[in-house]
Amino acid sequence: MNNRIRTIFLTMALALIAFNANAVLKGDVNADGEVTISDVNAVIDMILSGNVEISGDVDGDGEVGIADVNAVIDIILNGGEQEYNGPVVGGDISMLTKYEAHQKKALQYNVTNAHYYDINGQIIPDVIPWLKEQGWNAARVRLFVNPANASAEDKGQGVIQNLDTVKVLGQRIKAAGMKFMLDFHYSDSWADPVKQFTPAEWAGLDDEALTQKIYEYTRDCLRALKAAGAMPDYIQTGNEISYGMCWGPVGTPADKLLKCYSGDETNWERFTNLLKAAGRACREECPRAKIILHTERVAKTSIMLNFYNQMRDKQVDYDIIGLSYYPYFHGALSVISNALNNVANNYPDKDIMIVETGYSYHYKVGDMDYSSTWPLTYEGQRKYTADLVARIKPYRQVKGLFWWFPEANEYGLGGSLWNILHVNDNWYNAGLWDHETGKATPALYELKNFVQ
């Protein structure tokens, strides 16, 4: 929004609030003591009855629509608060509520040690505000279309996040004063470079109907989150989508999958139409949120650059380039440096975030062994974190760093009661709590240095 239009609408918003000087709530346009749909209608009427050619086009897209209405409402409800443009640091805490539920369940079996502990062994009463105290200012949560359709194996490895789960976590993240990143998996299960399967309920839709469905689904989820007090600040429209998404239902023959490849224009138009539909819903429902397009080909820069070139050429609307980087999958720190150099130089108008990273504190994870550089110890994990922060922090465009699955913590949930109490079928040893002690690892505290 240009400065003139912002000034016009801030003036209008402040005038409305000043007019209702006795209203306690921001946005209580009709001074009835609460913010309801009647206040929204008053704002809409204000826009549509004014000089819309000058002042109604809040988002500068040449027309007055629902996105402009939402933008004005957001300005009023936030009292003209300025947009925060990073940096942010945090983690994907999508499994936290399940760990907490199992820790409470453990008490039924007289298991009293199942908790999250800080590095000194003190019980953490509420993980999310405690993370804020440690310098984290953001958290990420994934969302599946219908995880009930996932395989038993995938459910046992963390595919449980439906809209109700995300509402609860989103509310808590926002209540703690942290930024909330929503990670749409347009699938019933894991979406990544080798799996981007269309949700079962959408399997019979043609391309046009699927595009409309993604718009409606994205819109409806965002509306529900807003109503629950969990409005996202960052929205990933797809997870690790280097080769497209919604390839086809589970079981589709490989030659029928609708993948997108570098050097082959097949399916890119279809894919970018899906992204445009998702992005349109984001702009309409959460006009202040930043849209992230997430890939993970940092070790294969030609594929990564082709992806973002396709986004530019086909005019996909987004704000942030989101990257995954795991040394045990992608390689040494020189790999992420090379990837950042490429995207920073080629897309200077886009911010960049490392939306997934991790390194083990015990036992080898992944395909590559960097234990000679970063030993598989607390100190090795901390040093990896410090080295990564030092490597990426100088890049002006890099505005975010997120650890994947930091909340993994099976302490007190095993032994003879493992079948009853455990959360994840296999330990993930690159989290930020130790499964064997329940204590936070030093790397958790190191992450804050990205924003300090």
C-alpha positions in Angstrom: 0.0 0.0 0.0 1.5 3.4 -0.9 2.0 6.0 1.8 -0.9 8.2 0.6 -3.4 5.4 0.7 -2.1 4.2 4.1 -2.4 7.7 5.5 -6.0 8.0 4.2 -7.1 4.7 5.8 -5.2 5.2 9.1 -6.9 8.6 9.3 -10.3 7.0 8.6 -9.6 4.2 11.2 -8.5 6.6 13.9 -11.5 8.9 13.1 -13.8 6.0 13.7 -12.2 5.1 16.9 -12.1 8.7 18.1 -15.7 9.2 17.2 -16.6 6.3 19.5 -14.4 7.6 22.3 -16.2 5.6 24.9 -15.7 2.3 23.2 -13.2 0.1 25.1 -12.4 -2.1 22.1 -10.5 -1.1 19.0 -12.8 -1.6 16.0 -16.0 -1.0 18.0 -17.3 1.3 15.3 -20.9 1.4 16.6 -19.9 1.8 20.3 -22.0 -1.1 21.5 -19.2 -2.5 23.7 -18.0 -5.3 21.4 -16.5 -5.9 18.0 -19.0 -7.8 15.9 -20.1 -8.2 12.3 -22.1 -5.0 12.6 -18.8 -3.1 13.0 -17.4 -4.9 9.9 -20.5 -3.9 8.0 -20.0 -0.3 9.0 -16.5 -0.3 7.7 -17.6 -1.9 4.4 -20.3 0.8 4.0 -17.7 3.4 4.7 -15.5 2.1 1.9 -18.2 1.6 -0.7 -19.9 4.9 -0.1 -16.6 6.9 -0.3 -14.4 7.8 -3.3 -13.4 4.2 -3.9 -11.3 5.1 -7.0 -8.9 7.0 -4.7 -9.2 5.5 -1.3 -10.9 2.1 -1.5 -8.1 0.2 -3.4 -6.1 -0.5 -0.2 -3.9 -3.2 -1.7 -3.3 -1.3 -5.0 -4.5 -4.0 -7.3 -6.7 -1.7 -9.3 -10.0 -2.8 -7.9 -12.0 -2.6 -4.7 -12.7 -6.1 -3.3 -12.8 -8.2 -0.2 -9.1 -8.0 0.2 -9.4 -4.2 0.6 -12.2 -4.5 3.2 -10.1 -7.0 5.2 -7.1 -4.7 5.0 -9.1 -1.8 6.5 -10.6 -4.0 9.2 -7.1 -5.2 10.1 -5.8 -1.7 10.4 -8.6 -0.8 12.7 -8.3 -3.9 14.8 -4.6 -3.4 15.1 -4.8 0.3 15.8 -2.6 1.1 12.9 0.2 -1.2 14.1 3.2 -1.2 11.7 4.0 -4.4 9.9 6.8 -6.5 11.3 9.3 -7.6 8.7 11.5 -9.9 10.7 13.9 -11.3 11.6 12.1 -14.3 13.3 13.5 -17.4 14.9 11.7 -20.5 16.2 10.7 -24.0 15.3 8.0 -26.3 13.9 6.2 -27.4 17.1 3.4 -29.4 15.4 3.6 -32.3 17.8 3.6 -30.4 21.0 0.0 -30.9 22.0 0.3 -34.7 21.6 3.4 -34.8 23.7 1.7 -32.7 26.4 -1.4 -35.0 26.3 0.8 -38.1 26.7 2.7 -36.5 29.6 -0.6 -36.0 31.4 -1.7 -39.5 30.5 1.5 -40.8 32.1 0.3 -39.5 35.5 -2.6 -42.0 35.3 0.1 -44.8 35.4 2.0 -43.1 38.3 4.7 -41.9 35.9 5.6 -38.5 37.4 8.8 -37.6 35.5 7.4 -37.1 32.0 7.8 -33.4 31.5 9.7 -30.8 29.4 12.7 -29.6 31.5 15.0 -26.7 31.0 18.8 -27.2 30.7 19.1 -27.2 34.5 16.4 -29.8 35.1 13.6 -27.4 36.1 10.1 -28.4 34.9 8.8 -26.1 32.2 5.1 -25.4 33.0 4.1 -24.1 29.6 6.5 -24.7 26.7 5.4 -21.9 24.3 5.7 -18.9 26.6 8.9 -20.4 27.9 10.3 -20.5 24.4 9.4 -16.8 24.0 11.5 -16.2 27.2 14.5 -18.0 25.5 14.4 -15.5 22.6 12.2 -17.3 20.1 9.7 -15.0 18.5 7.9 -17.4 16.1 6.6 -20.9 15.7 5.4 -23.0 12.8 2.6 -25.6 12.6 1.7 -27.9 9.7 -1.8 -28.7 8.5 -3.0 -31.7 6.6 -6.3 -31.9 4.7 -7.5 -35.1 6.4 -4.8 -36.9 8.4 -7.3 -39.6 9.3 -6.6 -40.9 5.8 -2.9 -41.3 6.3 -1.2 -44.7 6.6 -0.6 -46.1 10.1 3.1 -45.7 9.6 2.8 -42.0 8.8 0.4 -41.4 11.7 3.0 -43.0 13.9 5.6 -40.6 12.6 3.7 -37.4 13.2 0.8 -37.0 10.7 -2.0 -35.9 13.1 -2.4 -32.2 12.5 -6.0 -31.4 11.5 -7.6 -27.9 11.7 -8.6 -28.4 15.3 -5.0 -29.2 16.3 -3.7 -26.1 14.5 -6.3 -23.8 16.1 -5.2 -24.8 19.5 -1.5 -24.3 18.8 -2.1 -21.2 16.8 -4.0 -19.6 19.6 -1.2 -20.4 22.1 1.5 -19.0 19.8 -0.3 -15.8 19.2 -1.3 -15.4 22.9 2.4 -15.7 23.8 3.2 -12.7 21.5 4.9 -14.8 18.9 4.5 -14.8 15.1 2.6 -17.8 13.7 3.7 -19.6 10.5 1.0 -21.9 9.0 2.4 -24.7 6.8 -0.3 -26.0 4.4 0.3 -29.6 3.3 -2.2 -29.9 0.4 -2.3 -33.6 1.1 -3.6 -36.1 3.7 -0.1 -37.0 4.7 3.5 -35.9 4.3 4.2 -33.6 1.3 7.8 -33.5 0.3 10.0 -34.0 -2.8 8.9 -37.6 -3.3 5.3 -37.4 -2.0 2.8 -34.8 -3.0 -0.4 -36.9 -3.2 -3.8 -35.3 -3.8 -6.1 -35.6 -0.7 -8.5 -38.5 -1.0 -11.6 -36.3 -1.0 -10.2 -34.3 -4.0 -9.0 -37.2 -6.0 -11.8 -37.1 -8.7 -11.6 -33.4 -9.4 -10.4 -32.1 -12.8 -7.8 -29.3 -12.9 -10.4 -26.5 -12.9 -12.3 -28.0 -10.0 -9.1 -28.7 -8.0 -8.0 -25.1 -8.4 -11.3 -23.9 -7.0 -11.2 -26.5 -4.2 -7.7 -25.3 -3.1 -9.0 -21.7 -3.1 -12.0 -22.6 -1.0 -10.1 -24.9 1.4 -7.4 -22.3 2.0 -10.0 -19.6 2.5 -12.1 -21.7 4.9 -9.1 -22.7 7.0 -7.9 -19.2 7.3 -11.4 -17.9 8.3 -11.6 -20.6 10.9 -8.2 -19.7 12.3 -9.0 -16.0 12.4 -12.3 -16.8 14.3 -10.3 -18.8 16.8 -7.8 -16.0 17.5 -5.0 -17.8 15.5 -4.5 -15.6 12.5 -1.2 -16.6 10.7 1.5 -14.1 10.1 3.3 -16.3 7.5 1.6 -18.8 5.3 3.3 -21.6 3.3 1.1 -22.5 0.4 2.6 -26.0 0.1 5.4 -27.9 1.7 8.7 -28.7 -0.2 7.0 -28.2 -3.5 10.0 -28.2 -5.8 8.3 -30.6 -8.2 4.8 -29.4 -7.8 1.9 -30.6 -5.7 -1.3 -32.6 -5.9 0.3 -35.1 -8.3 -2.6 -37.6 -8.1 -4.1 -39.8 -5.4 -2.1 -42.4 -3.5 -1.4 -45.4 -5.7 -1.4 -43.5 -9.0 1.1 -45.0 -11.4 4.4 -43.2 -11.7 3.8 -42.3 -15.4 0.5 -40.6 -14.5 1.8 -38.4 -11.7 1.6 -34.7 -12.5 5.1 -33.7 -11.5 6.9 -30.5 -12.6 10.5 -30.9 -13.9 13.3 -28.5 -14.8 13.6 -28.3 -18.6 10.0 -29.6 -19.2 7.1 -27.2 -19.3 4.6 -30.0 -18.7 2.4 -29.4 -15.7 3.9 -26.0 -14.6 0.8 -24.1 -15.7 -1.5 -26.4 -13.8 0.7 -26.2 -10.7 1.1 -22.4 -10.7 -2.7 -22.1 -11.1 -3.1 -24.0 -7.9 -0.6 -21.7 -6.2 -2.3 -18.6 -7.5 -5.6 -19.9 -6.1 -4.1 -20.6 -2.7 -2.4 -17.2 -2.7 -5.6 -15.4 -3.6 -7.3 -16.8 -0.6 -4.4 -15.8 1.6 -4.5 -12.2 0.3 -8.2 -12.0 0.8 -8.4 -13.5 4.3 -5.0 -12.5 5.8 -3.8 -9.4 3.8 -1.0 -8.7 6.2 0.4 -12.2 6.2 3.5 -13.1 4.1 3.2 -15.9 1.6 6.1 -18.4 1.5 6.9 -20.7 -1.4 8.9 -23.6 0.1 11.5 -25.7 -1.7 14.4 -27.9 -0.6 16.7 -28.3 -3.6 19.5 -26.2 -2.0 22.1 -28.7 -3.2 20.7 -28.6 -6.7 20.6 -25.0 -7.5 19.6 -25.3 -11.2 16.4 -27.1 -10.1 15.8 -24.5 -7.3 16.4 -21.5 -9.7 14.1 -23.1 -12.3 11.3 -23.3 -9.7 11.5 -19.6 -8.7 12.0 -18.6 -12.4 8.7 -20.4 -13.2 7.0 -18.5 -10.3 8.3 -15.2 -11.7 7.5 -16.0 -15.3 4.0 -17.2 -14.5 3.4 -14.3 -12.1 2.7 -16.2 -8.9 2.1 -13.8 -6.1 4.3 -14.5 -3.0 6.7 -12.7 -0.6 9.3 -15.1 0.8 11.5 -17.9 -0.6 11.4 -20.7 2.0 14.2 -23.2 2.0 14.9 -26.5 3.9 18.6 -27.1 4.8 19.7 -30.2 6.7 23.5 -31.0 6.6 22.8 -34.7 6.9 20.7 -34.5 3.7 22.1 -31.6 1.7 25.8 -31.3 2.7 28.2 -28.8 4.3 27.5 -25.1 5.1 28.9 -24.2 1.7 25.8 -25.7 0.2 23.4 -23.3 1.9 25.8 -20.4 1.2 25.8 -21.2 -2.5 22.0 -21.5 -2.5 21.6 -18.2 -0.7 24.0 -16.5 -3.0 21.9 -17.7 -6.0 18.5 -16.8 -4.7 19.6 -13.4 -3.2 21.2 -12.4 -6.5 18.4 -13.6 -8.8 15.4 -12.5 -6.7 16.5 -9.3 -4.9 12.8 -8.4 -4.3 12.1 -11.5 -2.2 12.9 -12.2 1.5 14.4 -15.6 2.3 13.8 -17.9 5.3 15.3 -21.2 6.3 12.0 -22.8 7.3 13.5 -26.2 8.3 16.8 -27.2 9.7 18.1 -29.6 12.3 21.1 -31.6 13.6 21.4 -34.5 16.0 22.7 -34.3 19.5 23.0 -38.1 19.7 23.0 -40.9 17.1 23.4 -40.3 13.4 20.4 -38.9 11.4 20.2 -39.0 7.6 22.5 -40.0 4.9 25.6 -37.8 5.3 28.0 -37.9 8.3 29.4 -34.5 9.5 30.3 -35.8 13.0 33.9 -34.8 12.4 32.8 -31.2 12.0 29.9 -31.3 14.5 30.1 -34.2 16.9 26.9 -36.0 17.8 26.8 -34.4 21.2 25.2 -31.5 22.9 28.2 -29.3 22.1 28.3 -30.5 18.5 24.6 -29.7 18.0 25.1 -26.2 19.6 28.2 -25.6 17.4 26.2 -26.5 14.3 23.5 -24.0 15.3 26.1 -21.3 16.0 27.9 -22.0 12.7 24.6 -21.9 10.7 23.6 -18.6 12.3 27.0 -17.1 11.6 26.7 -18.3 8.0 23.2 -17.0 7.2 22.9 -13.9 9.4 25.0 -11.6 7.1 22.5 -12.0 4.3 20.2 -9.0 4.3 17.3 -10.9 2.7 17.4 -13.8 5.2 14.6 -13.0 7.6 13.8 -16.3 9.4 15.3 -19.5 10.8 13.1 -22.4 12.0 14.2 -25.7 13.6 12.2 -28.8 12.6 10.6 -30.9 15.3 12.4 -29.4 18.3 9.7 -30.6 20.7 10.5 -34.3 20.3 10.8 -35.6 23.9 9.9 -39.2 24.8 11.3 -38.9 28.3 9.1 -40.8 30.8 7.0 -42.2 27.9 8.9 -45.4 27.4 10.0 -48.5 29.3 7.4 -51.1 30.0 4.6 -48.6 29.1 6.0 -47.7 25.7 3.0 -49.1 23.8 0.7 -47.0 25.9 2.6 -43.8 26.3 5.0 -43.2 23.5 4.2 -40.5 20.9 6.5 -41.1 17.9 7.2 -44.6 16.8 10.9 -43.9 16.3 13.0 -41.4 18.2 14.0 -38.3 16.2 17.4 -37.4 17.7 17.7 -34.0 16.1 15.2 -32.3 18.4 16.0 -29.8 21.1 15.1 -31.9 24.1 17.0 -35.0 25.1 14.8 -38.2 25.0 16.9 -39.7 27.8 16.7 -36.8 30.3 13.8 -34.6 29.1 16.2 -31.6 29.3 16.6 -28.8 26.7 19.8 -29.0 24.8 22.2 -26.0 24.5 21.3 -25.5 20.8 17.8 -24.4 21.8 19.3 -21.4 23.6 21.8 -20.7 20.8 19.1 -20.1 18.2 18.1 -16.7 19.7 21.4 -15.3 18.4 19.9 -15.2 14.9 17.6 -12.3 16.0 19.9 -10.6 18.5 
